[in-house]
Each structure stands twice: as C-alpha cells, then as structure tokens.
Amino acid sequence: MSDFWRRALVFPFSLLLLSLVVWLFSSALPAAVFFGVAMSLRLFFHLRNLAAFDKWLTDPEGQAVPEGYDQWEDAFSQLNKLIKRYRLEQKQHLSALQQMEQAAAALPEGVVILDEANRIEWCNPLAERHFGLDGGRDIGQQITYLARQPEFVRYLTMSNFTEPLVLRGRHREELVLSIKLIAYGANKRLLISRDITHLERIETIRRDFVANVSHELRTPLTVVNGFVETLCDMPNLENDMARRALQLMGEQTSRMENLVDDLLTLSRLENAQNALHEEKVDMPELMRILLEEGRSLSGGKHRFRTEIDSEESINGSASELRSALGNLLSNAIRYTPPGGEIVLRWHVGADGPVFSVQDSGIGIAPEHIPRLTERFYRVDRSRSRETGGTGLGLAIVKHIVNRHQAVLEVASEEGKGSTFSIRFPDKRLWVETKSPM
Ligand code: ADP
C-alpha cells in the first residue's frame, strides 16, 4: 500500500475504532453521532483546503501556493516545488530566447521566418529595415503585401531557390539586396537578405571603367593599325628588319583591337539595361552560315560535317547567338590540329533543343573545365595567343547563354577532343503565331 493511502486511512480507521469504543461503553446512537460529527469536521477540513487551492488557481502568478495541513500540506509542498522548477525552466528558456534574439539582431543579414502561406512569424531588426517591416505590427501579415516588387513575389512562388535573387530598388539611391530563401522544418521558410548596395556600386564602377577604357583605346588603335598597314604596303620599304617590325606591330595592334572589341561586347552583355532583343533565329540556316565561315577560317585544314535533324528555330537574339556559336566554332578550329574533324549539330529531342560543336582536337583536362568561362582563363596561354585568342571568347558565350536561360555544357577528353553544347529551354523554341485575318 502506498504511503498516501496509508496516511489517508489512518483517520477513518482511528475514528471507527473510537466509535466502536463509544458503542462498547455506551450504545449505538452516541457512537453513530460521534462518528457522523467527526466525519463532517473532516469533510469541512478538506473543503477548506480545496477552497484555498481554488482561490490560488484564480491567480497562480500573483500569490503563493497555500500552506495546508496534513496530506494537503504534502500536496501543496509538491505543487510548490513543481512551480519553482517550472519558473526556473521558464527563466532559462527566456534567457536562451533573449540570447538567440540578440544573436539574430547582431547578424549582418536580415532574417525573416515565414510560414507556408508566406506570413511573417518573426523578423530581426535588419530585415525590418530591408523590407520596411515593423516587427511588432506586421507579424502574421503576408510578406508580399508589404514587399510588393513583382520579381520578389515571383521568387517566393518558385520551387527552386538555389540561385539568390538580386532585388534592386526603383531609385538609384535605394538598397540593392541579395535574397535567399531556405526551406526548413515542416513548411517553414527562412528569408535571408543581404545588403549588396556597396558591392553593386563597386561592380558598376568596374564595369563602367572597363567599358570606358576599351572605348577610349579603340580610336587610337584603329589609327595606329591603319598607319602600320599603309607602311607595310609601301613599295619602297626595302629594309627587311623594318618590314618585320611593322608586321609584328600590325599583328599586335590587331590583337589589341580584338581584345578591345571583346571587352566592349562583354560590357554590353553585362549591362542590365541592355535587354535581350528577341526575334526568330533560323537555326538550320545559321548552321549553314557557320559552316561556310568555319571552312574559310580553317583554310581547308579540317574536315567539317553538320548534323541537322530539326528545322526548328529559336526565339532569341540572332546577333548574340551568331557570336556565341561562332566563338565555339572558332575555338574548335583553333584547338584542333590540321586533319581533324569538326561536327556541328542541331537537335531537338526529348531533352530539349541542343546546339553542339564537336571537335577531335587537343581536348581539355577535367580540372580546367569548371574555370573555362572565367575571363582570361586559358589552359595553354601560348597556344591561345598564337591562334589569335583573347581569353574572353567563352566568357562571352556564357553571358549570351545565360541571357537565353540556356546552359553551356562541356564534355572533353585530353588528346581526343571536346564537345561544347548549348542546351536551350523548351520555351525558347520559336512558335509561329498566326496573324489575325
Ligand atoms: P581563347 O581566346 O584563349 O580561346 P576562350 O575563352 O575562347 O579563350 O577559351 C578559354 C580556354 O578554353 C582556351 O584558352 C582553351 O585553353 C580552352 N578551350 C576552349 N575551347 C576549346 C576546345 N574546343 N578545345 C580545347 N580547348 C579549348
């Protein structure tokens, strides 16, 4: 029998025993009266304790737990211990929460916790500043009611958040934010915002600087090149050394002109204001033009083949695509020794529309492949220079590919050859719309 029951039964048994003694020495009636009165007093005692407990329950925070007697004393003392433990735990949780909040407030990034319907559950002070929120007032509000930029709203509805969104204010002096959404828990999302205004400004200055320098260099280079060509063509230039020097000057100025042209092309492509000019690009026709250009560039040193198994066209910029595909073709020619084969392919299949250039050239070791589209990254610097490369061709291709939401894929094996493919999204296929009658 538990201690509780042992102690609880002491009183009724003692009373019963006493009543039996009364009965023994007197009669049944006084014994029954004695038992009844004593039990009523006991009941009153319990009710009093219960009333004290009930009173305490009405405001447990504001008053101490009642003291009580007998078993009530034990029960109230247990309750008191429980409450003390609960208050201590509450204090510890509160302090941990405060520490978390202080850490979140000190974060150099804005943080917003969103539920599955994009309602704000919590945000730190930096996020309040980034999105113009009020942490007190806006909890429970949909973030898209408060931050309404269409690209932001679109980003929140996407399912793939691997790439951050760069959010620019409408005015030049406004913040530029890099935004990333991270899913966690059950349907919860963490919105992280980073102020990249300063980085963007530096990037704009860098871009403007490169564009301006390239532009300024163009005219003097054209003039110098023109004079060098005129001097080379002079019939009375007999000195071999002078002729050789002029020839070298001509080659170097042409290289610089190519470099300046490529830098200007890159600046144009990088310029966010320079929207993609979309039109119908007849891919089979473009392939035929490329083939002719390739043959003349190779000067008969390579074999060419085309595999065109679709007549479909692409919706994109004809001049940009011509430049990108031309760059891939010229690389294939430059990095394939004479006698090699170059195949141009245009294929529209289950895996989408794909343009590719395959060569049987020198190939590329796997460790270089991820870096090929970096500016001035060359596997073999001297070979690139000897063949008139600027080191910017694939950087240009990458930009153009991105502007068409396509992907550049490279498959290569050293000594065997390479295949550079541009995989377009299906939505880039040209759809003929009938003009209204
Ligand atoms: P470059 O003007 O030097 O050719 P690119 O940006 O066009 O610059 O190419 C970067 C580097 O990638 C090249 O220097 C070369 O090492 C490598 N590369 C590009 N295309 C090919 C190819 N078809 N075969 C082998 N290497 C290639």
Boltz pocket constraint, residues with backbone or C-beta under 6 A from the ligand:
constraints:
  - pocket:
      binder: B
      contacts: [[A, 327], [A, 328], [A, 331], [A, 332], [A, 335], [A, 359], [A, 361], [A, 362], [A, 363], [A, 364], [A, 372], [A, 373], [A, 374], [A, 377], [A, 378], [A, 379], [A, 380], [A, 384], [A, 385], [A, 388], [A, 389], [A, 390], [A, 391], [A, 392], [A, 393], [A, 394], [A, 395], [A, 418]]
      max_distance: 6.0
